[in-house]
Amino acid sequence: MDIVREYRCPHDGKLLFKGILIDSIIEIKCKQCHEIIVFQGAPQASLLCAKAHCPHRVHC
């Protein structure tokens, strides 16, 4: 399972970066169209698996 996501400019589709955003906000300027785009990460609590035997479960 590949959890790395591509983040692209909504104006021209240029790939800006690949990554995982958790509890964060990234502001980046597209080098092609010069627009500033803001990406917001998912809250950490929404990424926790509730299954008891899930290999992706995070223990706090």
BATIVEX-92106 format. One line per field, with one value per atom (N, C-alpha, C): residue number from 1; residue in one letter; chain; atom name; x, y, z. Coordinates in steps of 0.02 Angstrom, whole numbers. Example, Ala and Ser with C-alpha at 12.3 -4.5 7.8 and 13.67 -1.06 7.14 Angstrom:
seq	(1, 1, 1, 2, 2, 2)
type	(a, a, a, s, s, s)
mol	(A, A, A, A, A, A)
atom	(N, CA, C, N, CA, C)
east	(660, 615, 660, 642, 684, 645)
north	(-284, -225, -165, -112, -53, 2)
up	(390, 390, 390, 354, 357, 394)
END
This chain:
seq	(1, 1, 1, 2, 2, 2, 3, 3, 3, 4, 4, 4, 5, 5, 5, 6, 6, 6, 7, 7, 7, 8, 8, 8, 9, 9, 9, 10, 10, 10, 11, 11, 11, 12, 12, 12, 13, 13, 13, 14, 14, 14, 15, 15, 15, 16, 16, 16, 17, 17, 17, 18, 18, 18, 19, 19, 19, 20, 20, 20, 21, 21, 21, 22, 22, 22, 23, 23, 23, 24, 24, 24, 25, 25, 25, 26, 26, 26, 27, 27, 27, 28, 28, 28, 29, 29, 29, 30, 30, 30, 31, 31, 31, 32, 32, 32, 33, 33, 33, 34, 34, 34, 35, 35, 35, 36, 36, 36, 37, 37, 37, 38, 38, 38, 39, 39, 39, 40, 40, 40, 41, 41, 41, 42, 42, 42, 43, 43, 43, 44, 44, 44, 45, 45, 45, 46, 46, 46, 47, 47, 47, 48, 48, 48, 49, 49, 49, 50, 50, 50, 51, 51, 51, 52, 52, 52, 53, 53, 53, 54, 54, 54, 55, 55, 55, 56, 56, 56, 57, 57, 57, 58, 58, 58, 59, 59, 59, 60, 60, 60)
type	(m, m, m, d, d, d, i, i, i, v, v, v, r, r, r, e, e, e, y, y, y, r, r, r, c, c, c, p, p, p, h, h, h, d, d, d, g, g, g, k, k, k, l, l, l, l, l, l, f, f, f, k, k, k, g, g, g, i, i, i, l, l, l, i, i, i, d, d, d, s, s, s, i, i, i, i, i, i, e, e, e, i, i, i, k, k, k, c, c, c, k, k, k, q, q, q, c, c, c, h, h, h, e, e, e, i, i, i, i, i, i, v, v, v, f, f, f, q, q, q, g, g, g, a, a, a, p, p, p, q, q, q, a, a, a, s, s, s, l, l, l, l, l, l, c, c, c, a, a, a, k, k, k, a, a, a, h, h, h, c, c, c, p, p, p, h, h, h, r, r, r, v, v, v, h, h, h, c, c, c)
mol	(A, A, A, A, A, A, A, A, A, A, A, A, A, A, A, A, A, A, A, A, A, A, A, A, A, A, A, A, A, A, A, A, A, A, A, A, A, A, A, A, A, A, A, A, A, A, A, A, A, A, A, A, A, A, A, A, A, A, A, A, A, A, A, A, A, A, A, A, A, A, A, A, A, A, A, A, A, A, A, A, A, A, A, A, A, A, A, A, A, A, A, A, A, A, A, A, A, A, A, A, A, A, A, A, A, A, A, A, A, A, A, A, A, A, A, A, A, A, A, A, A, A, A, A, A, A, A, A, A, A, A, A, A, A, A, A, A, A, A, A, A, A, A, A, A, A, A, A, A, A, A, A, A, A, A, A, A, A, A, A, A, A, A, A, A, A, A, A, A, A, A, A, A, A, A, A, A, A, A, A)
atom	(N, CA, C, N, CA, C, N, CA, C, N, CA, C, N, CA, C, N, CA, C, N, CA, C, N, CA, C, N, CA, C, N, CA, C, N, CA, C, N, CA, C, N, CA, C, N, CA, C, N, CA, C, N, CA, C, N, CA, C, N, CA, C, N, CA, C, N, CA, C, N, CA, C, N, CA, C, N, CA, C, N, CA, C, N, CA, C, N, CA, C, N, CA, C, N, CA, C, N, CA, C, N, CA, C, N, CA, C, N, CA, C, N, CA, C, N, CA, C, N, CA, C, N, CA, C, N, CA, C, N, CA, C, N, CA, C, N, CA, C, N, CA, C, N, CA, C, N, CA, C, N, CA, C, N, CA, C, N, CA, C, N, CA, C, N, CA, C, N, CA, C, N, CA, C, N, CA, C, N, CA, C, N, CA, C, N, CA, C, N, CA, C, N, CA, C, N, CA, C, N, CA, C, N, CA, C, N, CA, C)
east	(42, 0, 44, 34, 74, 35, 58, 21, 47, 102, 129, 82, 63, 16, 51, 28, 54, 13, 46, 12, 27, -26, -18, -52, -28, -58, -127, -179, -247, -257, -212, -219, -190, -130, -98, -78, -91, -78, -6, 38, 109, 119, 160, 176, 218, 194, 230, 273, 246, 284, 246, 281, 249, 263, 215, 226, 165, 172, 119, 111, 52, 39, -6, 20, -17, -14, -72, -76, -31, -35, 8, -26, 1, -21, 42, 40, 96, 74, 114, 101, 159, 144, 196, 179, 230, 219, 236, 190, 201, 251, 304, 356, 332, 279, 255, 205, 154, 102, 109, 154, 170, 113, 64, 10, 35, 10, 25, -33, -16, -66, -55, -110, -107, -137, -99, -122, -126, -181, -190, -189, -151, -145, -204, -210, -263, -246, -296, -283, -258, -211, -181, -234, -283, -335, -375, -382, -420, -382, -316, -275, -263, -288, -279, -328, -303, -344, -376, -441, -477, -477, -455, -453, -400, -416, -370, -306, -309, -250, -225, -240, -218, -143, -106, -33, -16, -65, -53, -75, -97, -122, -66, -81, -34, -55, -8, -22, 3, -43, -25, -9)
north	(-59, 0, 62, 105, 165, 224, 252, 306, 375, 378, 442, 470, 532, 564, 616, 625, 678, 741, 797, 862, 903, 922, 957, 1026, 1070, 1137, 1129, 1157, 1151, 1192, 1238, 1282, 1251, 1220, 1193, 1119, 1088, 1017, 998, 1047, 1032, 999, 946, 912, 958, 972, 1017, 977, 923, 880, 816, 767, 704, 699, 675, 668, 646, 647, 630, 690, 720, 777, 755, 760, 742, 801, 827, 884, 941, 959, 1013, 1051, 1110, 1152, 1172, 1161, 1178, 1232, 1283, 1336, 1333, 1326, 1318, 1360, 1387, 1428, 1386, 1383, 1346, 1385, 1352, 1385, 1400, 1366, 1376, 1434, 1434, 1487, 1540, 1530, 1578, 1588, 1543, 1546, 1514, 1539, 1509, 1463, 1400, 1350, 1326, 1315, 1292, 1221, 1174, 1106, 1094, 1062, 1047, 972, 949, 878, 852, 787, 754, 754, 760, 755, 684, 681, 616, 567, 591, 547, 512, 543, 512, 457, 452, 402, 340, 340, 283, 227, 168, 110, 82, 69, 45, -31, -66, -139, -163, -213, -237, -267, -302, -336, -307, -245, -212, -198, -214, -201, -126, -85, -12, 25, -12, 20, 56, 116, 157, 154, 136, 133, 197, 231, 294, 283)
up	(0, 0, 0, -49, -56, -27, 29, 61, 43, 5, -17, -71, -64, -110, -152, -213, -257, -245, -239, -231, -293, -329, -392, -389, -432, -439, -469, -437, -464, -528, -543, -601, -664, -659, -719, -713, -656, -648, -636, -628, -616, -548, -548, -485, -442, -381, -336, -287, -259, -215, -201, -174, -151, -77, -39, 32, 70, 135, 181, 228, 229, 273, 330, 390, 450, 498, 518, 564, 542, 478, 453, 397, 384, 328, 290, 224, 181, 131, 125, 76, 27, -38, -88, -150, -182, -242, -303, -351, -413, -455, -477, -517, -588, -609, -678, -683, -640, -645, -590, -542, -489, -438, -438, -388, -323, -267, -202, -184, -170, -155, -83, -47, 22, 25, 53, 64, 138, 160, 231, 240, 290, 304, 345, 345, 383, 458, 501, 573, 590, 635, 654, 678, 715, 743, 688, 630, 575, 541, 553, 521, 564, 625, 669, 650, 647, 630, 694, 691, 750, 755, 703, 705, 754, 793, 845, 817, 761, 735, 669, 657, 595, 598, 545, 545, 542, 524, 518, 582, 632, 693, 730, 752, 790, 863, 906, 978, 1011, 1046, 1079, 1152)
END
